[in-house]
Amino acid sequence: MKIDAVRNEYNFPGISRRNIAKNPFEQFEKWMEDVLDSEEKEPTAITLSTLGSDGFPRSRIVLLKFFDENGFVFFTNYNSEKGKAIEENQAVGLHFYWSSFERQIHISGFAEKTSREISEKYFHSRPVESQISAWASEQSEVIPSREYLEKRFAKFSKQFDGERPPLPPDWGGYRVVPQKIEFWQGRVNRLHDRILYEKTENGWDIKRLAP
Ligand SMILES: Cc1cc2nc3c(=O)[nH]c(=O)nc-3n(C[C@H](O)[C@H](O)[C@H](O)COP(=O)(O)O)c2cc1C
């Protein structure tokens, strides 16, 4: 297996402080539009990193469901490992990687729970089976078997038969309010472009980083 021989050249046009949007949310929107129009399989996949109380960072994929100038929103179980980590330390990392565009975005920010209203609205927009799964899964807990999980699914399917499952009390959204957003564009000869926005009292400072 010749892993060290894998070598891609990056020939996309660059980004600079001159051609990038003044506001990072506008820039994010442009790049998100590009991936949504492409064949990228999971365009909204985010690698979410938290710092656990055991001192180990942990990363996992979640899906971006909304974003605006207030932040980036994903949904999960508040009692999951990530939920417990955020309870202790709101500082999180969000990472997007789109291989077909040779682009990555890194966001450092603080996670806060969304309103119940926002969580309700999103929860009920999901297929009913996914709503039942949210009830059935005690996310990140050790469970005895697959059968145990399927029995819980059957139990909640019966309980909510013919009605809309309510929003589980420990399920909802987090909004990540960004402090820093870095846009990375792969370029020729490994001289990649990295443009960093840092939040200040008056808006956003824009800097270029060495690749
Ligand atoms: C493509 C993909 C999308 C996912 N989306 C979510 C999501 O939006 N919310 C979520 O809680 N877990 C999602 N997961 C599962 C998580 O990666 C993770 O396994 C789960 O949330 C438990 O993580 P934790 O134990 O670190 O809290 C997704 C996994 C994949 C591969």
The ligand as an SDF file (V2000), in Angstrom:
LIG
                    3D

 31 33  0  0  0  0  0  0  0  0999 V2000
  -22.5110   11.9190    8.0740 C   0  0  0  0  0  0  0  0  0  0  0  0
  -22.8180   11.9020    9.5630 C   0  0  0  0  0  0  0  0  0  0  0  0
  -23.7060   12.8190   10.0650 C   0  0  0  0  0  0  0  0  0  0  0  0
  -23.9910   12.8640   11.4360 C   0  0  0  0  0  0  0  0  0  0  0  0
  -24.8260   13.8340   11.9160 N   0  0  0  0  0  0  0  0  0  0  0  0
  -25.0400   13.9140   13.2470 C   0  0  0  0  0  0  0  0  0  0  0  0
  -25.7900   15.0100   13.7860 C   0  0  0  0  0  0  0  0  0  0  0  0
  -26.2270   15.9390   13.0710 O   0  0  0  0  0  0  0  0  0  0  0  0
  -26.0100   15.0160   15.1190 N   0  0  0  0  0  0  0  0  0  0  0  0
  -25.5230   14.0430   15.9580 C   0  0  0  0  0  0  0  0  0  0  0  0
  -25.7650   14.1020   17.1570 O   0  0  0  0  0  0  0  0  0  0  0  0
  -24.7790   13.0290   15.4850 N   0  0  0  0  0  0  0  0  0  0  0  0
  -24.5110   12.9400   14.1560 C   0  0  0  0  0  0  0  0  0  0  0  0
  -23.7300   11.9290   13.6640 N   0  0  0  0  0  0  0  0  0  0  0  0
  -23.1870   10.9060   14.6220 C   0  0  0  0  0  0  0  0  0  0  0  0
  -21.9680   11.5240   15.3330 C   0  0  0  0  0  0  0  0  0  0  0  0
  -20.8480   11.5510   14.4760 O   0  0  0  0  0  0  0  0  0  0  0  0
  -21.6120   10.8070   16.6610 C   0  0  0  0  0  0  0  0  0  0  0  0
  -21.3380    9.4540   16.4320 O   0  0  0  0  0  0  0  0  0  0  0  0
  -22.7170   10.9270   17.7020 C   0  0  0  0  0  0  0  0  0  0  0  0
  -23.2810   12.2320   17.7110 O   0  0  0  0  0  0  0  0  0  0  0  0
  -22.1770   10.6190   19.1150 C   0  0  0  0  0  0  0  0  0  0  0  0
  -21.0970   11.4880   19.3900 O   0  0  0  0  0  0  0  0  0  0  0  0
  -20.5510   11.7580   20.8650 P   0  0  0  0  0  0  0  0  0  0  0  0
  -20.5840   10.4380   21.6020 O   0  0  0  0  0  0  0  0  0  0  0  0
  -19.1340   12.2470   20.6740 O   0  0  0  0  0  0  0  0  0  0  0  0
  -21.4270   12.8010   21.5050 O   0  0  0  0  0  0  0  0  0  0  0  0
  -23.3980   11.8980   12.3070 C   0  0  0  0  0  0  0  0  0  0  0  0
  -22.4850   10.9730   11.7870 C   0  0  0  0  0  0  0  0  0  0  0  0
  -22.1780   10.9950   10.4340 C   0  0  0  0  0  0  0  0  0  0  0  0
  -21.1450   10.0200    9.9100 C   0  0  0  0  0  0  0  0  0  0  0  0
  1  2  1  0
  2  3  1  0
  2 30  2  0
  3  4  2  0
  4  5  1  0
  4 28  1  0
  5  6  2  0
  6  7  1  0
  6 13  1  0
  7  8  2  0
  7  9  1  0
  9 10  1  0
 10 11  2  0
 10 12  1  0
 12 13  2  0
 13 14  1  0
 14 15  1  0
 14 28  1  0
 15 16  1  0
 16 17  1  0
 16 18  1  0
 18 19  1  0
 18 20  1  0
 20 21  1  0
 20 22  1  0
 22 23  1  0
 23 24  1  0
 24 25  2  0
 24 26  1  0
 24 27  1  0
 28 29  2  0
 29 30  1  0
 30 31  1  0
M  END
$$$$
